[in-house]
Amino acid sequence: MNLSIRPVETNRDLSRFIRLPWTIYRDDALWVPPLIHDQKRFLSFKKGPYFEHGKAKYWLAFKGNQPVGRIAAHISGQYEQYRDRKTGFFGFFESINDPTVAQKLFEHAEHWLLQHGKSRILGPQSFGLYDIAGLLYDGFDTPPPILLAHNPPYYRDLLEHCGFIKVIDWYAFLVNKAVNLDPRLWRVRDRILRRPNLSIIPLDPKKIEQAANDIKPIFANAWKENWGHVPFSEKEFAYMVDELSQVLVPELTFLAYLDGQCIGFSLTIKDVNPALQRANGRLFPLGILKILLHLPKIKKLRTIAMGILKEHRHKGIDIAFYLNTIEKGINMGFTESDCSIIVETNRPMIQALRDLDAHCYKTFRFYEKTTHGRLQT
């Protein structure tokens, strides 16, 4: 059957682009369908927060009239400003297990990026590093927590067949309620909490906007040395706050203040993926009811972000964040928490998690390739 690659140009095309994963994952019981309404907004050139500074192009692969793959190529203005101007990105990659389909999709993405002056293609990022990013490389036997990638194991073979090589790995760690903590950690936590003029308090749900304003500069500061980090644009940050505020667990989200200045935070959300899975991508007419009915049954958390100003690190504040989350989370009836994603070069954070008896249960890999620009028609 003839293979063709077609650009996404109409609303109908975009709908097929969004719905393609239902074909790829039809037999995958762990896959969590994204909400179609959210995907339309996120991918919209007019409404998507990424397009405050970025640009993109989408393609679908067809065998006959049947969609069998998709890809996006995109360029980040933030990355150009804070990192380099030679790198473009791919994301939203999905494909049947056919190297030819993947090869053709990547040819179109690379050609478009080369036309826009990019000599390196990096990904997957859909769109930013703090959206769903990285290829699930190890850990296929457990469901994906909220906002983490999930894909078939054969994707890594497709990418490597197309000439992509590893750039870096990021890890997800899991802590369960049976955690065996070293008693010395509690003594460190208690000593930290006795420090004069230091307070570690849970988030007041009535003050989310104020907390977001406190967190934003810490996030920019704490992650700036991490691989691939670029600051959020104003629109991206507002979008993130809006999205996360719907799944935040205020009692398990902590802010540290020293002399009235916020110096650190730990952000924990409820892993609502098991509830979202029941909606099958649609909120109406019954999806939202299915989600609401299942939410009380969820016992898993995700500590999605933690940041401490550089001058206040290595003083035990991170331990206080972790222990407060574990202690109160168990008291609230949660049984496990995902801590992710942690870049492989962040050895202090990885060691801190190992000290907490956490185990690495998923690996996400980022790939790169030099763009060559050959487009076979």
Secondary structure as UniProt FT lines:
FT   STRAND          3..7
FT   HELIX           11..19
FT   HELIX           21..24
FT   TURN            25..27
FT   TURN            29..30
FT   HELIX           36..43
FT   TURN            45..47
FT   HELIX           49..52
FT   STRAND          55..63
FT   TURN            64..65
FT   STRAND          66..75
FT   HELIX           77..82
FT   STRAND          87..95
FT   HELIX           99..115
FT   TURN            116..117
FT   STRAND          120..123
FT   STRAND          125..126
FT   TURN            129..130
FT   STRAND          132..133
FT   STRAND          135..138
FT   TURN            140..141
FT   TURN            146..147
FT   TURN            153..154
FT   HELIX           155..161
FT   TURN            162..163
FT   STRAND          165..176
FT   TURN            177..178
FT   HELIX           183..193
FT   TURN            196..197
FT   STRAND          198..202
FT   HELIX           205..207
FT   HELIX           208..222
FT   TURN            223..225
FT   TURN            227..228
FT   HELIX           234..245
FT   TURN            246..247
FT   HELIX           250..252
FT   STRAND          254..258
FT   TURN            259..260
FT   STRAND          261..270
FT   HELIX           273..279
FT   TURN            280..281
FT   TURN            284..286
FT   HELIX           287..294
FT   HELIX           295..297
FT   STRAND          300..308
FT   HELIX           310..312
FT   TURN            313..314
FT   HELIX           317..331
FT   TURN            332..333
FT   STRAND          336..343
FT   TURN            344..345
FT   HELIX           347..355
FT   TURN            356..357
FT   STRAND          359..370
//
